[in-house]
Each structure stands twice: as structure tokens, then as C-alpha cells.
Amino acid sequence: MTGSLSRRDVLKTAAAGAAAAAGAATFPMPALAQNAGPRVVVVGGGFAGATCARMLKWLDPRIAVTLVEANQTFTACPFSNEVIAGLRDLKEQQFGYNKIADDKVVTAFDQASAVDPQGRLVTLAGGTRLNYDRLVLAPGVDLRWDSVPGYTEAAAERMPHAWKAGEQTLLLRRQLEAMPDGGLVIIAAPANPYRCPPGPYERASQIAYYLKTQKPKSKLIILDAKDAFSKQRLFQNAWKELYPGIIEWVSLSSGGKVSAVDAASMTVETDFAKHMPAVANIIPPQKAGRIAELAGVADRTGWCPVEPFGFESTLQPNIHVIGDACIAGAMPKAGFAANAQAKVCAAALVRLLAGQRPDEPRLINTCYTIVAPEYGITVAAVYRPVNGQLVEVQGAGGTSPVDAPKSAREQEAKFADGWFKTITGEIFG
Ligand SMILES: Cc1cc2nc3c(=O)[nH]c(=O)nc-3n(C[C@H](O)[C@H](O)[C@H](O)COP(=O)(O)OP(=O)(O)OC[C@H]3O[C@@H](n4cnc5c(N)ncnc54)[C@H](O)[C@@H]3O)c2cc1C
């Protein structure tokens, strides 16, 4: 499945799937009141959840779909690094749910606070109780506070993570604006797995662009908790070409892992050095959003194991987990991936609710990165289930060529822009 399926394509695929599977009722169907459609509750209205809710209604309008989302406005992370660099307005990242409601998805703007898997019941913070036949959890990530000693919610007000877009994005932007020329910026990048593998390096590139053009005496150090990162060669070549002398990357084995921070004194420590940056962007380790833990679908890693045909939890039946929160084998935690998983999950739900077995899916992900205005690089892959895991289809993906001409980088930047418009249009437009 791709991130740009039109409504007509989706309906066509669904019709073909339903015809192929006619008579193949091998799964138990929910016991329904006469004329009532099955009930699906989706928690989380981001890239995964909002896609899934809408897609379900497109595939089968009889399904009663309720989307539970904590905020009335969604603020997207992709392209938020450009907001930090002052190249984009945060408003361009923000979307409402009116069009989703127009498609007859019931929207409930509240926090889901409890799940009873046996009773098939979701409780919202305001007291509303929602029964379901199938539940989809798409809560994104929560930050692991204190996994970097000293990095608390209060510390994040001085040392922003900006890993959930919104106020934190603007805070980091304001700090860069206020910083004197010649100041030091630190980005602390976590170990895998985390939301958006190329994200910290795209951010470094965008901030370096700001420093180069506005505060050229300044420097940026990436303190990394790993020894290798996504699209590394492409990034490092681009940094050499575009930002010589500005970005320094310190790998794990060179002592890059941050061992402690102190927000009061603006200190960032590793086992080998103590830095006193003007701006500290600490991206801490993450885990599935808390509701996943409360529902009993997160394992010891903090993430949610699922089967790869319909993203059903392997820990709790009738609960599906999609997007950043799930363990999707080789698929990265990305908005494109979340959208693809949501479509596969919606198609599987339609079949499961009709007592049929889900089809075997193929999923695509592409991560676009903007290294500078008109300079884009990408990594793409196709995935399929093998022995209960999503694995990469060999030879079906790849990264941008290392030696591509300027025109190719310009084109990829345009593709990135087009991707964001297409995906957000499909989900919220
Ligand atoms: C700086 C940055 C850049 C990125 N760039 C890209 C990119 O270029 N391309 C790309 O593909 N991906 C990118 N990503 C990754 C992308 O943002 C995530 O992978 C994507 O948002 C995951 O979708 P999701 O639906 O799982 O989570 P989210 O989009 O975060 O949605 C989760 C939603 O659930 C809601 N929620 C959580 N818990 C509850 C609850 N208990 N009750 C009600 N609502 C709840 C939240 O309010 C939120 O709206 C980037 C991320 C970052 C941080």
C-alpha cells in the first residue's frame, strides 16, 4: 500500500478483496444487534489513527467508527525541523478533524484513560465509556523521562526535545533566535528504536543552515547514543559540502552518549566531556504512548508486538496497534509508515469483522529529508510479512544516489513537499 491511495482506488481494492474472499468465512464475527454495524474505536488521531478511522468508513460505511483524540488540532512533526530553522510557519503543520467528521467518523476530543480488553470497553478521562468490537490504538510515542539523568518534564522547558510538534518546536526556535552568534548548540540523539530515524540529523542540517546564514560563528555538536544512523553517508557528504566546520558528530564509541543533563546550569555531560551550550535539544529515548501500557499491549521494551497482517496485538485479542507505538519489524517509525500500516489495518478490520481472514499485505515507506532549501535526500523500502515479521523486500528500495547532481537533490526536495501535501490532504483534507 502506498501513502497516496485515492478514495476510488481504496474502494476498488476493497471491492476486489471482498469478491475474492466471498464464502471464506473462517473467523468469528461479532454478535451484532439487528441492523447495527460493528463498532471500531480508534484512539489517537495522528498519521496512523486518523488514516485508519477515515479509511474504515470509506471501505465499509456500515462500520460505526469513533475516533478518540486528545487535541482538536493535530500538529504534524514532518517538516517541523523547518519551523525550527525559521523557514516555515507552525500553522502549516496544523490540521483539524472537520473533514474526517464529514465522513461520518464520530470524533471524541478527550484523552482515553483506560481500556478493559475483556469487557471491550474504552473509558475516556471525561467519563465517557465506549464499547468496541475491535479497538485500534495509535497513540504515537511518549518520552521516557529521566532515562537521561536530569531530563525531566521541567527540564524540557529549558532544554526542549521538540520531538512532539507544537509548543516545544516554537521554544527551540525562540532559543535559537535568542542565542548570540558564536554560541554552541547541542543535539542529543537517542539509541534505536525511536520516532523518525533520520529526524535528529535533518534537524542538525536545518539548524546548521540557520547558523550558516544568520550566526556564522556558531557551532553544532550532535552527541549520539549510537555508532551509525539513517542515510549517514548522504548526510555527512552534504554537511561537508554545505556546512563545513559547523556540524560535529560524536558517535557512541567516541563518547557521544549523554550521561546527564542539568537544566539549571545548562550543562550536558558525557563520560568524557562537559558542555555548556547556549541551546540544548535533548531527544530522549521513547516508548509507545501510555494508553498502550494501560491496555496491556506493550511489552517490556515499551513498544507493542503485533502480527503483520492486520497489526493485531500478540498480547491482547481484538486490539490492533499501528504507527510509532507498534513493533513493525524492519519498518521505521515514520508518518509514511504509520499511514501505510493504517490502511493495511483498516482493510484487515473490514475482513475480520466480516468473519474473513486478512489478505497478505505489502507496505511501502519513504523517508524524505530536507538538508537545506532545495536539497532533499530519501530512503525507501517495501515490506512484507515473513514468519510473523515485516521484512524488507530485497532490491525493492534504496537511498538517493551518493553522487547525484544538484538537480536530483532539488527534485527530491520538491517530492518531499509534494508528499507532505498529499498525505496530509488524504488524512485531514
Ligand atoms: C522532527 C520530526 C520530523 C519527522 N519527519 C518525518 C518525515 O519527514 N516523514 C515521516 O514519514 N515521518 C516523520 N516523522 C515521524 C512522524 O511524525 C511519526 O512517525 C508519526 O507522527 C507517527 O504517527 P502516529 O499516528 O503513530 O503518532 P502521532 O502522529 O504522534 O499521533 C498520535 C496521536 O495520538 C493522540 N493520543 C495519544 N494518546 C492518546 C490518548 N490516550 N487519548 C487520545 N489521544 C491520544 C495524540 O494526541 C496524537 O494526536 C518526524 C518526526 C519528528 C519528531
The ligand as an SDF file (V2000), in Angstrom:
LIG
                    3D

 53 58  0  0  0  0  0  0  0  0999 V2000
   11.2350   16.2150   13.9010 C   0  0  0  0  0  0  0  0  0  0  0  0
   10.4800   15.1010   13.2440 C   0  0  0  0  0  0  0  0  0  0  0  0
   10.4510   15.0040   11.8580 C   0  0  0  0  0  0  0  0  0  0  0  0
    9.7620   13.9770   11.2470 C   0  0  0  0  0  0  0  0  0  0  0  0
    9.7690   13.8940    9.8780 N   0  0  0  0  0  0  0  0  0  0  0  0
    9.1360   12.8760    9.2700 C   0  0  0  0  0  0  0  0  0  0  0  0
    9.1370   12.7760    7.8450 C   0  0  0  0  0  0  0  0  0  0  0  0
    9.7130   13.5990    7.1470 O   0  0  0  0  0  0  0  0  0  0  0  0
    8.4880   11.7390    7.2890 N   0  0  0  0  0  0  0  0  0  0  0  0
    7.8260   10.8070    8.0300 C   0  0  0  0  0  0  0  0  0  0  0  0
    7.2340    9.8980    7.4530 O   0  0  0  0  0  0  0  0  0  0  0  0
    7.8040   10.8710    9.3840 N   0  0  0  0  0  0  0  0  0  0  0  0
    8.4380   11.8810   10.0220 C   0  0  0  0  0  0  0  0  0  0  0  0
    8.4160   11.9670   11.3950 N   0  0  0  0  0  0  0  0  0  0  0  0
    7.7850   10.8740   12.1720 C   0  0  0  0  0  0  0  0  0  0  0  0
    6.2690   11.0310   12.2930 C   0  0  0  0  0  0  0  0  0  0  0  0
    5.9460   12.2690   12.8640 O   0  0  0  0  0  0  0  0  0  0  0  0
    5.7010    9.9230   13.1630 C   0  0  0  0  0  0  0  0  0  0  0  0
    6.2480    8.6940   12.7480 O   0  0  0  0  0  0  0  0  0  0  0  0
    4.1950    9.8840   13.0500 C   0  0  0  0  0  0  0  0  0  0  0  0
    3.6480   11.0500   13.6160 O   0  0  0  0  0  0  0  0  0  0  0  0
    3.6310    8.6340   13.7380 C   0  0  0  0  0  0  0  0  0  0  0  0
    2.2380    8.6270   13.6390 O   0  0  0  0  0  0  0  0  0  0  0  0
    1.3490    8.0770   14.8470 P   0  0  0  0  0  0  0  0  0  0  0  0
   -0.0540    8.1870   14.3840 O   0  0  0  0  0  0  0  0  0  0  0  0
    1.8730    6.8030   15.3410 O   0  0  0  0  0  0  0  0  0  0  0  0
    1.6030    9.1290   16.0270 O   0  0  0  0  0  0  0  0  0  0  0  0
    1.1820   10.6680   16.0530 P   0  0  0  0  0  0  0  0  0  0  0  0
    1.1560   11.2260   14.6910 O   0  0  0  0  0  0  0  0  0  0  0  0
    2.0310   11.3080   17.0920 O   0  0  0  0  0  0  0  0  0  0  0  0
   -0.3190   10.6390   16.5730 O   0  0  0  0  0  0  0  0  0  0  0  0
   -0.6460   10.1830   17.8540 C   0  0  0  0  0  0  0  0  0  0  0  0
   -1.9140   10.8990   18.2910 C   0  0  0  0  0  0  0  0  0  0  0  0
   -2.4970   10.1840   19.3920 O   0  0  0  0  0  0  0  0  0  0  0  0
   -3.0070   11.1090   20.3200 C   0  0  0  0  0  0  0  0  0  0  0  0
   -3.0910   10.3950   21.6030 N   0  0  0  0  0  0  0  0  0  0  0  0
   -2.0830    9.7580   22.2530 C   0  0  0  0  0  0  0  0  0  0  0  0
   -2.5610    9.1640   23.3660 N   0  0  0  0  0  0  0  0  0  0  0  0
   -3.8800    9.4360   23.4210 C   0  0  0  0  0  0  0  0  0  0  0  0
   -4.9020    9.0960   24.3310 C   0  0  0  0  0  0  0  0  0  0  0  0
   -4.6720    8.3470   25.4400 N   0  0  0  0  0  0  0  0  0  0  0  0
   -6.1650    9.5520   24.0930 N   0  0  0  0  0  0  0  0  0  0  0  0
   -6.4270   10.3110   22.9950 C   0  0  0  0  0  0  0  0  0  0  0  0
   -5.4790   10.6540   22.0830 N   0  0  0  0  0  0  0  0  0  0  0  0
   -4.2210   10.2240   22.2910 C   0  0  0  0  0  0  0  0  0  0  0  0
   -2.0320   12.2700   20.2820 C   0  0  0  0  0  0  0  0  0  0  0  0
   -2.6420   13.4610   20.7220 O   0  0  0  0  0  0  0  0  0  0  0  0
   -1.6770   12.3240   18.7750 C   0  0  0  0  0  0  0  0  0  0  0  0
   -2.5210   13.2030   18.0700 O   0  0  0  0  0  0  0  0  0  0  0  0
    9.0790   13.0140   12.0400 C   0  0  0  0  0  0  0  0  0  0  0  0
    9.0970   13.1180   13.4300 C   0  0  0  0  0  0  0  0  0  0  0  0
    9.8000   14.1440   14.0330 C   0  0  0  0  0  0  0  0  0  0  0  0
    9.8160   14.2390   15.5390 C   0  0  0  0  0  0  0  0  0  0  0  0
  1  2  1  0
  2  3  1  0
  2 52  2  0
  3  4  2  0
  4  5  1  0
  4 50  1  0
  5  6  2  0
  6  7  1  0
  6 13  1  0
  7  8  2  0
  7  9  1  0
  9 10  1  0
 10 11  2  0
 10 12  1  0
 12 13  2  0
 13 14  1  0
 14 15  1  0
 14 50  1  0
 15 16  1  0
 16 17  1  0
 16 18  1  0
 18 19  1  0
 18 20  1  0
 20 21  1  0
 20 22  1  0
 22 23  1  0
 23 24  1  0
 24 25  2  0
 24 26  1  0
 24 27  1  0
 27 28  1  0
 28 29  2  0
 28 30  1  0
 28 31  1  0
 31 32  1  0
 32 33  1  0
 33 34  1  0
 33 48  1  0
 34 35  1  0
 35 36  1  0
 35 46  1  0
 36 37  1  0
 36 45  1  0
 37 38  2  0
 38 39  1  0
 39 40  1  0
 39 45  2  0
 40 41  1  0
 40 42  2  0
 42 43  1  0
 43 44  2  0
 44 45  1  0
 46 47  1  0
 46 48  1  0
 48 49  1  0
 50 51  2  0
 51 52  1  0
 52 53  1  0
M  END
$$$$
